[in-house]
Amino acid sequence: MTVIITDPQERTRFLKFMAVGAFGALVDFGIANLLVHFLNMPLVFAGSISFTCAVISNFIWNRYWTYPDSRSRPLSRQLAMFFVVNVAGIAIRIPILEFVEPPLLALFRSIDLTSSITPEFLSRNFTLAIAVGIVMLWNFFVNRYWTYNDIN
């Protein structure tokens, strides 16, 4: 983590990685919603397709924009490595979503909320924010030091 803070080049890569991830989220949500809405596809299948599209989009943007100097590995091998890291990220995300939301829900239910925002909405979104933050750090560091370790 200190490398991101002290090295301007790594900080720039991290910010680009975050931008690519935000765009990937748009790809993921957009394709999933289009497939469900227009093709009446079940969310599990639509989400699987949209996740794959987002990973491919993120890989392309990261390979050519975030890490343009990473070319020592064949494209297919680097894509496979990137995909493995992202699948592991989902494996990290699922338990966070499962185990962090209930205590947050209990916390938000114990607070007298004066707005129209429900405790369920708050707990769901705080949990998601925690999971996204942790998985983003996982994805960045593992991809930086494994998938794209051929750059300085």
VEXMARMAR-760438 format. One record per atom (N, C-alpha, C): residue in three letters; x, y, z. Coordinates in steps of 0.2 Angstrom, whole numbers, plus 5000, padded with zeros to 4 digits. Layout:
BEGIN
ALAXYZ;...
END
This chain:
BEGIN
MET500449945000;MET500050005000;MET500450065000;THR501050065003;THR501450125004;THR501750144997;VAL501850094992;VAL502050104986;VAL501650144982;ILE500950134983;ILE500450184979;ILE500550254982;ILE500650264988;ILE500650324991;ILE501350364989;THR501850324989;THR502550364988;THR502750364981;ASP502550314977;ASP502850314970;ASP502250344965;PRO502450404962;PRO501950434958;PRO501650394952;GLN502150344949;GLN501950304943;GLN501450254946;GLU501550224952;GLU501150174954;GLU500450204956;ARG500450264959;ARG499850304961;ARG499450314955;THR499750334949;THR499350344943;THR499050274940;ARG499450224941;ARG499250154939;ARG498650134943;PHE498650154950;PHE498050134954;PHE497450174952;LEU497550234951;LEU496950284949;LEU496650254942;LYS497150234938;LYS496850214931;LYS496550144932;PHE496750104937;PHE496450044938;PHE495750054941;MET495750104946;MET495050114948;MET494550144943;ALA494750184939;ALA494350204933;ALA494150154929;VAL494650104927;VAL494450044923;VAL493950004927;GLY494049994933;GLY493549954937;GLY492849984937;ALA492850054938;ALA492150084938;ALA491850074931;PHE492250084925;PHE491950074919;PHE491749994918;GLY492049954921;GLY491949884921;GLY491249864925;ALA491149904930;ALA490549894934;ALA489949924929;LEU490049974925;LEU489549994921;LEU489349944915;VAL489849914913;VAL489849854908;VAL489449804911;ASP489649784917;ASP489349724921;ASP488549734922;PHE488449794925;PHE487749814926;PHE487349824920;GLY487649854915;GLY487249874909;GLY487049804905;ILE487549764904;ILE487449704900;ILE486949654904;ALA487049654910;ALA486549614914;ALA485849634914;ASN485749704914;ASN485049734914;ASN484749724907;LEU485149734902;LEU484949724895;LEU484749654894;LEU485149604896;LEU484949534895;LEU484349514898;VAL484249534905;VAL483649524909;VAL483049554906;HIS483149614904;HIS482549654902;HIS482349634895;PHE482749634890;PHE482549624883;PHE482549544881;LEU482949504884;LEU482949434882;LEU482649384888;ASN482349424893;ASN482049384899;ASN482549324901;MET483149344901;MET483649294904;MET483649294911;PRO483749234914;PRO483749234922;PRO484449274924;LEU484349304930;LEU484949344932;LEU485549304933;VAL485549244935;VAL486149204936;VAL486549204929;PHE486149184924;PHE486449184917;PHE486749244915;ALA486249294915;ALA486449364913;ALA487049394917;GLY487049384923;GLY487649404927;GLY488249364926;SER488249304924;SER488849274922;SER489149294915;ILE488649314911;ILE488849334904;ILE489149414905;SER488749454909;SER489049514910;SER489649524914;PHE489749474919;PHE490349474923;PHE490949454918;THR490849414913;THR491349394909;THR491549454904;CYS491049484902;CYS491149544897;CYS491549594901;ALA491349614907;ALA491649664911;ALA492449644913;VAL492549574914;VAL493249554915;VAL493649564908;ILE493349554903;ILE493749564896;ILE493849634895;SER493349674896;SER493349744895;SER493949774900;ASN493949754906;ASN494449774911;ASN495149754909;PHE495149694907;PHE495849674905;PHE496049714899;ILE495649724894;ILE495949764888;ILE496149834890;TRP495749864894;TRP495849934897;TRP496549934901;ASN496549884905;ASN497149884910;ASN497749864905;ARG497749824901;ARG498349804897;ARG498549854892;TYR498049894890;TYR498249944885;TYR498350014888;TRP498050034894;TRP498050094896;TRP498350104903;THR498150054908;THR498450054914;THR499150034914;TYR499349974911;TYR499949944910;TYR500149934903;PRO500249994899;PRO500449984892;PRO501049954891;ASP501549954896;ASP502149924895;ASP502249854897;SER501649824898;SER501649744899;SER501449704893;ARG502049684890;ARG501849644884;ARG502349584883;SER502649564889;SER503149504888;SER502749434888;ARG502149434890;ARG501749374890;ARG501249374884;PRO501049314882;PRO500549304877;PRO499949334879;LEU499549364875;LEU498849394877;LEU498449344880;SER498349284878;SER497949234881;SER498149214888;ARG498749204889;ARG499049184895;ARG498849244900;GLN499049304898;GLN498849364903;GLN498149374904;LEU497749364899;LEU497049364901;LEU496749304905;ALA497049244905;ALA496849194909;ALA497049214916;MET497649244917;MET497949264924;MET497449314927;PHE497249364923;PHE496849414925;PHE496149384927;PHE495849344923;PHE495249314925;PHE495249274931;VAL495849234932;VAL495849194939;VAL495849244945;VAL496249304944;VAL496249354950;VAL495549374951;ASN495149394946;ASN494449414946;ASN494049364949;VAL494049304947;VAL493649244950;VAL493849244958;ALA494449244960;ALA494649244967;ALA494349304970;GLY494349364967;GLY494049424970;GLY493249404972;ILE492949374967;ILE492249354969;ILE492249304975;ALA492649264975;ALA492749214981;ALA492849254988;ILE493149314987;ILE493349354993;ILE492649394994;ARG492349414989;ARG491749464990;ARG491149424993;ILE491049364991;ILE490449334993;ILE490349325001;PRO490949305004;PRO490849295012;PRO490749365015;ILE491049415012;ILE491049485015;ILE490249505015;LEU489949495009;LEU489249505008;LEU488849465013;GLU489049405014;GLU488649365018;GLU488649375025;PHE489249395028;PHE489349395035;PHE489449465037;VAL489549515033;VAL489549585036;VAL488849625036;GLU488449605031;GLU487749635031;GLU487349625037;PRO487349565040;PRO486849555046;PRO487049605052;PRO487749605054;PRO487849655060;PRO487749725058;LEU487849745052;LEU487749815050;LEU486949825050;LEU486549775048;LEU485849785048;LEU485649795055;ALA485849755059;ALA485649765067;ALA485849825069;LEU486449855067;LEU486749915069;LEU486249975067;PHE486049975060;PHE485650025058;PHE484950025060;ARG484749965062;ARG484049955065;ARG484049985072;SER484549985075;SER484650005082;SER484650085082;ILE484750115077;ILE484850185076;ILE484150215074;ASP483950275077;ASP483350305075;ASP483450345069;LEU483250315063;LEU483450355057;LEU482850405056;THR482950465054;THR482450515053;THR482350525046;SER482750495041;SER482650495034;SER482250445031;SER482050445025;SER481750395022;SER482150335020;ILE482850335021;ILE483250285020;ILE483150225025;THR483050165022;THR482950115027;THR483550075029;PRO483550045035;PRO484150015038;PRO484349955033;GLU483949925029;GLU484149875024;GLU484549905018;PHE484349965016;PHE484650005011;PHE485350015013;LEU485450045019;LEU486050065022;LEU486550005023;SER486249955026;SER486749895027;SER486949865021;ARG486549855016;ARG486649825010;ARG487249865006;ASN487149935006;ASN487649975002;ASN488249985006;PHE488249995013;PHE488849995016;PHE489249925016;THR488949875016;THR489249805015;THR489549805008;LEU489149825003;LEU489449824996;LEU490049864995;ALA490049924999;ALA490649974998;ALA491249935001;ILE491149905007;ILE491649875010;ILE491949815006;ALA491549775003;ALA491749724998;ALA492049744992;VAL491849804989;VAL492149824983;VAL492849854985;GLY492849894990;GLY493549914992;GLY494049864994;ILE493849814997;ILE494349754999;ILE494549714992;VAL494049704988;VAL494149664982;VAL494549704977;MET494449774977;MET494849814972;MET495549814974;LEU495749814981;LEU496449814983;LEU496749744981;TRP496349694982;TRP496549624980;TRP496749624973;ASN496249644969;ASN496349644962;ASN496949684959;PHE496949744962;PHE497549784960;PHE498249754962;PHE498349734968;PHE498949714970;PHE499149644967;VAL498649604966;VAL498849534963;VAL498949544956;ASN498549584953;ASN498649594946;ASN499349634944;ARG499449674949;ARG500049714948;ARG500649674949;TYR500649634954;TYR501249594955;TYR501249524953;TRP500749504949;TRP500749434946;TRP500549444938;THR500049464937;THR499849474930;THR500249524926;TYR500349574929;TYR500749634926;TYR501449644929;ASN501749584931;ASN502449594935;ASN502949604930;ASP502849604924;ASP503449614919;ASP503549694918;ILE503349734922;ILE503449804921;ILE503849834927;ASN504149884926;ASN504549914932;ASN504049964936;
END
